[in-house]
Amino acid sequence: DFPEIILYSMASSGLDASGVCDEETLKEDLIKGLYYLNKCKIDIIIITCNSVYQYFDWLQKQSKAPIYNPIYATSYELGKVIKGIVCSKSSKENGVYNGLFPTDWTRHFRTGHG
């Protein structure tokens, strides 16, 4: 059997190429998304934007369904073999990976045009 999957693609003006640029707007958008997904009576939520995981504890308190944290899972499964992480500026500055990987494994690359 294949599980039923609901894909909710959320755009937010609270994010840009560097990661989180407007925390208030992003949190409002995330609340709307969590509300929608919980209304669908889902079993688990997976958020694919690592920059958002700086709010993981806050997000989990807003949701009836558990939120799977792929950063924790990756650190557990690959922590001994992984050699580096490419991440957004806000993920690095807000310590999304702190305590999970050595700090010298994270590197932000400037993105954008010009």
N, C-alpha and C positions, 0 to 999 in steps of 0.2 A: 504494500500500500504506500501511496505517496501522500504526505501531509498536505493539507490545504494551506497555501501560503498567500498572505495579503501583502502586496508591495505598496508602500506609501512613499512616494517620492516628494520630498518637501524642499521647496526653495525658500531661502530666507535672506533678506537683505542684511541680516545680522552676521553674515559670513561673507568673506571675500577671499582672494587668492592667498592672503597671509593667515587666514583662519578666522577667529572671532573678531569682529570689528565693532559690533553693537550688541552688548550682552543683553540688554533689556528686550530688544526686538527679537533676538534669537530665542530667549526664554519664552516669550509670548508664542512664537511659532512652534516651539517644542511642545508647549502645553497643548496647543491645538492638535498637533500630531498624536500625542499620547492619548488625548481624549478620544480621537477618532479610532485609534487602534484598540483601546480598551472597550469602546462601545461595540466593537466587532467580536468581543469576548475571545481574544487571542490568548494563547498559552504562554508565549514568550515574545519579547521584543528584541530585535538586533538592530542597533544603530551603526551605520557604516562610516560615519564621520568621526575620526579620532579626536578632532578638536572639541567635539561636544562632550567627550568623556571627562573633561575637567569639571563637569557638572553631574557626574555619575550619581553621587549620593543624593543630590537634590532631585535629579530625574527619577530615581527609584522611589522616592517618597511621594512623587506626583502620580505614580502609576500603580494600578491594581496588579497588572501582570509583571512578572519579574523581567528585568532588563539584563540580557546576557552581555558581559563585558569582554569583547574579544581581545582587548589589551592584556587583561589578567590571564586569559587563557593562553595567549601567545607567549607571555613571559613564563608561564608554567611549563608549556610544552617545548618551547624553543630556547629558553633562556640560556642554556649552556652551549648552544651551537650558533646562535644568531650573532652577527658581528656588527650590525649597524641598523639604524632606523632613519629613514627619510621622513620628515614630518613638517607640518606647517609651523610658521613662526609662533603662533599663539599656543600650539601644543607644547613646544619646547619651553617658551617663556612661562607658561602656567603649570609646568611640571607634570604633564599628563603621564609621563613615563618614569618619573622619580620613584625610586625605591624598587622598581621592577627590572630596570636595566642600568648598567653603568652610565653615568651622565655623558661620558665621552663617546657613547654609541649613537647619540642623537645628533643630527645635523640638519639645519634648515637651509634650503636652497631658495634663493630669491626667484620668484615667479612673476610672470606678467610680461607686458610688451614695453619696449623702449628703454 
